[in-house]
Amino acid sequence: MENVVDDTERVAAARIIEARMKLRERFLERINETPAMADDKPLGSGPLNRHGMPQLPVGQRLTAPDKWPVLDLGRQPRISVTEWELIVDGECNNPLHLDWQSFMQLEQVEDQSDFHCVTGWSKLDIRWKGVRLSTLAALADPTENAHFIVCYGYDNYTTNLPLAEALKDDVLLVHTADGYPLPREHGGPVRMITPQLYAWKGSKWIRRIELTRLDRPGLWEGNGYSNTAHPWRNDRYSR
């Protein structure tokens, strides 16, 4: 019986990977045109990072290795793993409603990336563990009309980004940072990270991802911050 269960899980995992690769192929041209992939004159300093960009984007300073500044809307929701749930809906054929156990049964990946805050500090080489957003998108099966996402947090925060950015392999919904459960003040139990963009594009305490046909600005985008948020172009505010 155990072998049958293992075989079933392997088949399911293979199907998810296949669906993710098909979705990535659909958006590959647009992914390759994004600034983090195509910018031939990125603004910054230091050695090249893992993506061939300067380690420190223009206007950024390194925070101390043991420091991770906290920024939020003035409230930090207390969400236990038994209460937490994630909805993926909108322009998709298979809306998802995941609890903690279902989320943790998905492919768990480990990655190391940097964190750039629009207020001017950067924290490098954070070790993350979580689920690729592209896995969730593949399971939800976006319609042909889906081009963007809007993310919602338990603190009523919202932010938006194109699927061409969201489907990159290092865009994760993380529950672990540097070997420890993600702290509440940093968005635990689960937050989204967007290493190629300023960090506000990744919602803390994430609870919903809506696939949309049109781009819909989130909280900060509607209040003067850049809609595109590319650190290596110093793309902080609306022009």
N, C-alpha and C positions, 0 to 999 in steps of 0.2 A: 504494500500500500504506500509506503514511504517513497519508493521509486516512482510510482505513478504520480504522486504529488510533486516530486522534484521535476519530472518530465513536463507536467502541466505548467509549472512555474517557469521553466526554461522556455517553453513555447510562447507563453505570455510575454516574457521579457524580450524575446526575439521579435515579436510582433510590434512591441512598443518602439524598439530600436529602429525597425524598418519604417514605421510611421514617422518617427522623428527625422530620419534621413530624407524621406520623401518631402516632408515639410521644409526642411532646410534647403533642399534642392530647389524647391519652388521659390524661395526667397534669396537664393545664393547670389544672384546678380546684384540685388539691392544691398545685401550684406557686404559684398566686396566694394561697394561704392560709398559706404559710410566712412566718415573721416578717420576713425580709428584704424581702418584698413587701407585707406587710399591717400591719406594726407602725406604729401611728399616734403612738406616743410612744417613739421610739428613744432610748436613753441614750448621750450622747456630746457632743462639742464640735467646734467648727470649722465651716467651710463645708460645705455638702452635697456628698456625693460623687456619682459618676455614677449612683448608684441612689437618690438622694434621701435618703440616710442621713447623719448627721453624719460628717465625714471621719475623726475619731478616736473610736472607741468608748470608752465609760466605762472608766476604769482603765488606759488605754493611754498610752504615751509614744512620741514619734517617735524612731527610731534615726537616727544620723547618715547623711546621704545616701550616703556611701561605705562604710557598715557594714551587714553582713547577718549577724547572729549565727547560730551553728551549734549546733543541738541534735539529739542522736540517742541511740541506745541504747548508745553506747560502742563501736560498730563501724561502719565505713563500707565496705560491700562495694565491691570493685573489679570492675565489670562493664563489659566492652568492648561496643561496638555490635555486634560480630560474635557475642558470646555472649548478648546481651540478647534476651529473648523475652517476649511478653505473652499470657496465656491469659484469655479471657472465657468463663465457663461457668456451670453451675448451672441456674437456672430459665429456660432459653432453648431455642429451637428450632434454633439454628445456632451452636454453640460455635465460638469463634475461637482460633486459635493463630498468632500473628503474630511474624515475625522483624523485624529492623530495617528491611529493605528494604520489606516489606509495610506496616509502620507508616508509613513515610515516603511511600508511594504514596497514602495516604489524604489527604483534604482537610486542608491545613495552614492554620491560622488564626492571625492575630496579634491580640493583645488586650493591654490595659493595665489592671491592677488592683492592689489593695492586699493586703498580707500581714500578718495580725494573729496574733501568737503569744500563747498563753494566759499566758505568763510575764510579759506586760505591755509588750511593745514592738511597734511597728508600722513597717513599711517601705512607703512609698507609691509608686504609679505605676511599678511594675515592668512592663517590656515583655516579654511572653511570646510564644512561638511553639510550637504543638503541635497536637494533635488533640482535638476536643471529645469528652468522654466520651459525649455523646448520639449521636455518630456510631458509636462502638464498640457502644453498646447497640442502636442500630438495626440494625446488621449482625448482631448476635447474636440479634435478634428475641425479646425477653423473652416468656415465657408470661403468661397472665392472672394467674398466681399470683405473679409477680415484683413485689415491693414495696420491696425493700431491696437494697443491695449490701454486700459485705465486701471490703475491699482488702487485699492481701498484698504486703509488700516482700521484697526479697532478704535483708534483715536480720532476717526473721521478724516484722516489725512487722505488726500488723493494726489496722484501723479500719473503722467502719461508718457508713452514712448512708442515709436514705430515697432512693428513686429520684426523688422530687419535688425533692430538693435536687441530686442528682447530674446531672439532666438539664438544669440551667440552662446557658445558652449560654457562660458564662464559667468553667465547670468544665472544666478542660483536663488532658490529659496532656502536659506540656511537656518539650521538649528544649533550649530556648533561653531565656535570660533576659538582657534588655538587650543583645541583639545577639550574645551569646557562647554557646557550648555550655554547658548547665547543669553547673556544677561538681560533681565527685563528692561533696564535703562537703554539698551541698544536694540530693542525691538523683539526680545524673546517672548514667546518661544520660537517664533519664526519671522524673519524679515527677508526682504529681497535685496540682493546686491547687484550693482551694475558697474563693474570695474572700469569699463571704457568711458563712462559718463560720470559727472559729478554725483555724489552719493545721494542727493535728495531724490534722484530718479528711482531709488529703491525704497519702497514703503516699509517702515517698521510695523510690527504687530499686524502683518498682512492677513487679511481675511477674505478678499475677493479680487479676482482678475477678470475684467470684462473685455472681451474681444469686440472691437468696434470697426465700423466701416469708415468713419471720419475721425480725424484727430480732435480730441477734446481736452483742452488744457486742464491741468490739475490745480491744486491750491496755489503753489508758488508760481507756476507758469502764468496763472491769471493775475498775479500781483507783481509783475515786472521782471521775473526771472526768465532766463532763456528757455525756449521750448525745446531746444536741441541739446544744450548742456555738454559740449565737448571740451574737456579740460585742456587739451593740447592746442586749442584755438582761443583760449581765454574767453570762452563762450558762456559768460556768467549771467548776463542780463539781456533783456529784449533790446534790440537795436531800434 
